[in-house]
């Protein structure tokens, strides 16, 4: 019963063979994942075949009449005696005549009566060919037909996926960033989007692996079904469309049909967030909310914030600047929409005074000033001159840029936070050198990446804010000391018998420290440039343990370092001879015979 | 009355009857097998095949399969005849006629299956 299509046929044919055995089911499928759209695609192809009937029959009939006529009409052979063309000759003649190739009169020159018939047949057959070929080309150009073909192609590709994959609904800026990051990690991705342009863009992206993409509305459970929701290898569903309703629909579908599957959904509306949480336990990412949280973390502990953004950005990211949002003083908030509300709440929760400027205030409170914000008198009334922070948070990039410019002119020392709505505005915001910039797509992408790339990383990031600023600053110094200002590989190592067979005995002895484990297998006096970010023992995390930390069997390590160092550590974990050198400095014979002779104690 | 069904039944039956007409008679005597009848059988069989395109039912699929088999056999018979008349030095002999007719006999079986399917379809339609 592992195959959903099998289940589909069982249901269709009504052959109920008793309750399915749950023990053999590799994943739990609560309902049948619908494949309606796939059947629809097949129907379209049958329809096309049906439409080809008339042209083909016309063609066959015309051919038959012409050939028959030629064989019936009397001609003359080379010697001038009366003779008739055979079917073979007639068919051969009509074939090259009808397709306008025209080899001439074969096998003998025609008589006048034959020529009369051929004249008629030429007109008939040329029309017949033109009709048939024209219809065929028109059908191939047909949108429905092409869509049906694309759908079948996509269905086949997804069904043939033999590796775990992520299902991304909505391939906008966020989907693109995530697709690229996961592809770099060697993970497979399947993409759905309503915009044909975005799916076409998939082809232009330089992905390492093939990314199946389909132009389809993710709100339709059938589309999610063919995109692999029912596939046991689907690892997680990401609802990243611009439309909150669509994201809700995806979350619902996934939660109802595959309850055990992790779902990550993007939304900017708290109401939708609540509705999403009603279905199972999806991870809901609200970029505005997260930005507010980040701003608060940045205020309390700039280094923690710096560390978190760096690690979330994925491999290759440069260490971001450490911003220092002012912790005391008054802030001016321009634009009191969803974003403005979230940030204002967060700032006020930090005990800061916030003046709100909004062109159309819905609740004219004492602190809300009516106005765009960039008019000089509004600037003056809002008190930008003596404020410490300024947030340009409208949903219009042009307004936000002019707000920043106007505010900086009044008060050049302001801490400026801004919201960038369109990816195209990125260069402008970069030139403006904003202290803290929200790009919703990036926030969501980083968050999802942190959650799905390495589960330990997410755990680590959750702990970072509680560790304090000095701790984070020290860790950043350690990381940059070993690996430079660009983020290297982040990976997880589990010290069990499978992943680290060579370490079993050493770990059990209770003498294995982080410092010893990270000695270089080429020269044990050197330490590998690897930083242990976290050790998870059972459910107990130890953050950034120092070199004296003693490791135990089954510890999970979150590590950061360059690829060669990762390989070196891998050989220490797997090869006993390497482990022995790293541990004691002795060179262990690798062969069985020499090992017997050397009487190496077994670990 | 469904005109589509009439046309369909007409061609399926005509393909079978023409095929039968060509097939009947001493298998090795060329005079008993009219080549025009073979030509007509090929053409009608092709038309019947095209008429079966795009039917999504199980019965439709079997219909199409039988027609394709009949086409294959009849085209092979036509090719065998062409070879005998135009290419081989011996011309149309008793042996070559036998091979042409036996090939068409194979097609006849397929056409008969088509007719049986047609009858089944009709009968089951009445029952509903």
Interface residues (C-beta under 8 A of the other chain):
Chain A: X42 X43 X46 X47 X48 X49 X50 X51 X52 X53 X56 X57 X60 X61 X63 X64 X67 X68 X71 X86 X87 X88
Chain B: X35 X36 X39 X43 X46 X47 X50 X51 X53 X54 X55 X56 X78 X81 X82 X85 X86
